[in-house]
Amino acid sequence: MGDSLPLTLTLPEPNYPIGSEPKEKKVSINQHSTSMYISIVERKTVYGILTRSIVTVKKNEAWFHFAGQPMKFSIREFHMVTGLKCNGEVEGPRGEYEWDLLKGRTHKLSDVLNQLKKTRVDAFDERVCLAMLLLVESILLPKNNKGTFPLEYVNKAKDMMYPWGRDAYLVLLRSIQKAVANHLEDTSKFELQGYPLVFHLWILESIPLLRDMFSNWAPTVDVPGPIYLCEKYTELENSSLERVLQIETHKKASFYSDLV
């Protein structure tokens, strides 16, 4: 982990002046990921951080503040939580596949599953591409409750080394930016698309007091290869917005500017 930041930093302009952030209300988060693990994302913790957003001109980052300190959520943090490939050149498909999925503008997860079932058992690369597409679309890339996905994803899936982490990060980031821009004080519901659990784990990892109070986790150990943050959390606990904000005023409140 990195060193805690000093307490003398001057914050950039917040979207809500400090002390006038929207208070606790009945708020729900639409989450379109179908994995059962996504349901444990605790809306009050996420809402509390979203109301502490900072104005930034950087379109591919989101900035927040907590206990007077700035916090950055970028593709770097997304990778450190998930371990997903987020950069690299697109290699292109290893082969041309005659998939029914390529005949329309959109498709559903059931279409991918049916295509996988029809593919020959010995067509290893083709089956891997379809299985990967099924996982990516069901967990990382959901944007709506209709369960439809664009043809663009099918074409990308032909490349076994495609950096899906980059796409997944942008889906989540754009939904975070939209939620903040839509004036959180005036709405009782907002959407987090893609894989919102990543954002929640980043919050907990960045603010140790939140992590220790609202989660169970195992310290990382020295093992060959990288350890990603999603591997250390075993349970996430419910919290109220009031409890989250109490931590913000705690005299021992600190956080990490870097998750390494």
Legacy VTK file of the C-alpha trace (Angstrom):
# vtk DataFile Version 3.0
C-alpha trace
ASCII
DATASET POLYDATA
POINTS 260 float
0.000 0.000 0.000
1.084 3.582 -0.506
1.605 6.166 2.187
-1.336 8.102 3.550
-1.642 11.595 2.126
-0.999 14.595 4.404
-4.006 16.484 5.734
-3.008 19.855 4.265
-3.994 19.370 0.624
-6.239 21.974 -0.992
-9.211 20.322 -2.654
-10.278 21.186 -6.208
-13.857 22.385 -6.659
-16.367 19.780 -5.408
-19.713 19.327 -7.153
-21.373 19.899 -3.783
-19.782 22.353 -1.317
-18.371 20.559 1.715
-21.094 20.314 4.335
-23.971 20.671 1.865
-23.820 17.238 0.233
-27.188 15.466 -0.217
-28.162 13.730 3.016
-29.589 10.298 3.643
-32.688 9.430 1.685
-34.399 6.368 0.316
-32.196 5.722 -2.665
-31.839 2.694 -4.898
-29.258 1.763 -7.466
-30.201 0.002 -10.673
-27.531 -2.583 -11.345
-27.787 -4.593 -14.514
-25.027 -7.126 -13.874
-26.568 -10.558 -13.504
-23.926 -12.111 -11.257
-25.264 -12.798 -7.773
-22.164 -11.184 -6.322
-23.177 -7.783 -7.639
-26.167 -7.702 -5.297
-23.893 -7.135 -2.295
-22.842 -3.691 -3.499
-23.985 -1.499 -0.615
-25.834 1.494 -1.976
-25.324 3.827 1.015
-21.523 3.604 0.886
-21.505 4.182 -2.863
-24.036 7.014 -2.600
-22.004 8.706 0.121
-18.913 8.795 -2.090
-20.806 9.862 -5.226
-22.108 12.934 -3.389
-18.481 13.859 -2.732
-17.470 14.088 -6.369
-14.926 16.663 -7.532
-15.163 18.683 -10.748
-12.511 17.517 -13.217
-11.695 18.075 -16.882
-10.282 14.552 -17.163
-12.938 12.631 -19.056
-11.531 9.183 -18.330
-11.191 9.585 -14.564
-13.537 10.260 -11.652
-12.439 12.221 -8.587
-13.985 12.332 -5.123
-13.115 13.635 -1.672
-13.417 12.125 1.778
-12.208 13.574 5.071
-10.754 16.501 3.158
-8.643 14.338 0.857
-8.948 13.777 -2.920
-9.468 10.278 -4.307
-8.957 9.206 -7.919
-10.782 6.367 -9.653
-9.126 5.587 -12.977
-8.464 2.603 -15.210
-5.358 1.914 -13.122
-7.446 1.372 -9.995
-9.961 -0.683 -11.986
-7.157 -3.000 -13.104
-5.738 -3.285 -9.589
-9.119 -4.385 -8.246
-10.012 -6.837 -11.017
-6.788 -7.917 -12.716
-8.524 -7.557 -16.081
-6.464 -6.671 -19.127
-6.974 -2.954 -19.677
-4.398 -2.042 -22.316
-2.459 -3.444 -25.232
-2.840 -3.590 -28.966
-5.855 -5.255 -30.504
-4.536 -8.264 -32.385
-7.613 -9.054 -34.405
-9.375 -12.397 -34.859
-7.423 -15.633 -35.260
-10.083 -16.895 -37.603
-13.348 -15.975 -39.272
-16.309 -17.595 -37.611
-19.726 -18.162 -39.132
-21.821 -17.203 -36.147
-25.534 -16.484 -36.285
-24.708 -13.645 -33.877
-23.123 -11.758 -36.776
-26.411 -11.490 -38.675
-28.111 -8.827 -36.551
-27.396 -5.493 -34.927
-27.972 -6.774 -31.398
-28.053 -10.071 -29.559
-28.856 -11.531 -26.140
-26.903 -13.758 -23.778
-29.106 -16.681 -24.784
-27.945 -16.205 -28.383
-24.305 -16.498 -27.299
-25.071 -19.603 -25.241
-26.921 -21.252 -28.141
-24.040 -20.471 -30.483
-21.591 -22.004 -28.002
-23.677 -25.175 -27.774
-23.713 -25.511 -31.580
-19.951 -25.065 -31.956
-17.858 -28.190 -32.510
-16.153 -29.573 -29.413
-12.762 -29.596 -31.152
-13.041 -25.906 -32.195
-11.111 -24.820 -29.113
-10.325 -21.192 -30.013
-13.847 -20.544 -31.224
-15.401 -21.986 -28.072
-13.060 -19.974 -25.847
-14.058 -16.770 -27.657
-17.758 -17.493 -27.183
-17.368 -18.524 -23.544
-15.383 -15.373 -22.858
-18.053 -13.249 -24.544
-20.720 -14.914 -22.401
-18.861 -14.110 -19.180
-17.928 -10.586 -20.206
-21.446 -9.615 -21.248
-23.173 -11.182 -18.249
-20.903 -9.632 -15.601
-18.772 -6.773 -16.924
-20.748 -4.971 -19.622
-24.502 -4.892 -18.847
-25.995 -1.497 -19.703
-29.737 -2.067 -19.580
-32.376 -4.388 -18.208
-33.291 -5.612 -21.691
-30.204 -7.799 -21.808
-29.236 -6.812 -25.351
-25.709 -6.191 -26.603
-24.334 -4.625 -29.803
-22.757 -6.453 -32.725
-19.535 -4.621 -31.878
-18.956 -6.947 -28.916
-19.251 -10.045 -31.084
-16.595 -8.752 -33.465
-14.285 -7.956 -30.553
-14.800 -11.441 -29.124
-13.050 -12.959 -32.143
-9.787 -11.649 -30.658
-8.852 -13.922 -27.728
-6.496 -11.264 -26.342
-8.884 -8.326 -26.563
-8.516 -5.975 -23.522
-12.064 -6.277 -22.198
-11.074 -4.489 -18.995
-10.867 -1.242 -20.930
-14.433 -1.544 -22.199
-15.721 -2.629 -18.788
-14.045 0.318 -17.083
-15.550 2.837 -19.488
-19.058 1.395 -19.094
-18.802 1.734 -15.306
-17.100 5.139 -15.420
-19.656 6.698 -17.781
-22.507 5.534 -15.541
-20.762 7.036 -12.489
-20.289 10.328 -14.327
-23.920 10.319 -15.451
-25.166 9.626 -11.920
-23.176 12.577 -10.582
-24.263 14.881 -13.428
-27.952 14.072 -12.885
-28.044 15.879 -9.519
-28.140 13.216 -6.826
-30.116 15.452 -4.471
-33.096 15.454 -6.850
-33.412 11.757 -7.588
-34.274 8.649 -5.615
-32.774 6.248 -8.130
-29.695 6.161 -10.309
-27.934 3.558 -12.393
-24.511 2.023 -12.098
-23.821 -0.025 -15.184
-21.220 -2.654 -15.901
-19.467 -4.069 -12.827
-20.238 -1.711 -9.891
-18.683 -4.037 -7.318
-15.291 -2.759 -8.521
-16.192 0.783 -7.488
-17.327 -0.396 -4.062
-14.130 -2.382 -3.419
-12.039 0.598 -4.521
-13.847 2.767 -1.948
-13.185 0.265 0.836
-9.559 -0.214 -0.124
-8.953 3.524 -0.337
-10.465 4.265 3.088
-9.148 1.738 5.642
-11.659 2.684 8.352
-14.551 1.957 5.986
-12.909 -1.295 4.965
-12.375 -2.444 8.543
-15.914 -1.557 9.642
-17.957 -2.755 6.672
-16.110 -5.774 5.290
-14.257 -8.937 6.159
-10.990 -9.378 4.354
-7.838 -11.445 4.443
-4.407 -9.793 4.250
-2.570 -10.527 1.023
0.331 -12.936 1.302
3.558 -13.268 -0.615
2.815 -15.661 -3.450
4.184 -15.881 -6.997
2.368 -13.567 -9.373
0.195 -10.520 -8.742
-2.560 -10.363 -6.131
-5.651 -8.395 -7.120
-7.814 -6.646 -4.561
-10.976 -8.557 -5.434
-9.277 -11.694 -4.096
-8.876 -10.449 -0.523
-12.500 -9.597 0.338
-14.603 -12.409 1.780
-17.720 -10.510 2.905
-19.236 -7.045 2.568
-21.514 -5.766 5.308
-24.488 -3.406 5.270
-24.042 0.156 6.444
-26.107 3.308 6.851
-25.113 6.622 5.320
-24.905 8.040 8.840
-22.263 5.487 9.837
-20.268 6.167 6.685
-20.255 9.896 7.361
-19.279 9.383 10.996
-16.066 7.833 9.748
-15.398 10.907 7.625
-15.123 13.013 10.795
-13.135 10.424 12.734
-9.826 11.827 13.908
-8.035 8.726 12.649
-9.643 8.839 9.213
-7.043 8.314 6.513
-6.888 6.835 3.068
-4.465 5.739 0.430
-3.802 7.727 -2.707
-2.324 4.641 -4.379
-3.542 1.101 -3.967
-0.024 -0.345 -3.940
LINES 1 261
260 0 1 2 3 4 5 6 7 8 9 10 11 12 13 14 15 16 17 18 19 20 21 22 23 24 25 26 27 28 29 30 31 32 33 34 35 36 37 38 39 40 41 42 43 44 45 46 47 48 49 50 51 52 53 54 55 56 57 58 59 60 61 62 63 64 65 66 67 68 69 70 71 72 73 74 75 76 77 78 79 80 81 82 83 84 85 86 87 88 89 90 91 92 93 94 95 96 97 98 99 100 101 102 103 104 105 106 107 108 109 110 111 112 113 114 115 116 117 118 119 120 121 122 123 124 125 126 127 128 129 130 131 132 133 134 135 136 137 138 139 140 141 142 143 144 145 146 147 148 149 150 151 152 153 154 155 156 157 158 159 160 161 162 163 164 165 166 167 168 169 170 171 172 173 174 175 176 177 178 179 180 181 182 183 184 185 186 187 188 189 190 191 192 193 194 195 196 197 198 199 200 201 202 203 204 205 206 207 208 209 210 211 212 213 214 215 216 217 218 219 220 221 222 223 224 225 226 227 228 229 230 231 232 233 234 235 236 237 238 239 240 241 242 243 244 245 246 247 248 249 250 251 252 253 254 255 256 257 258 259
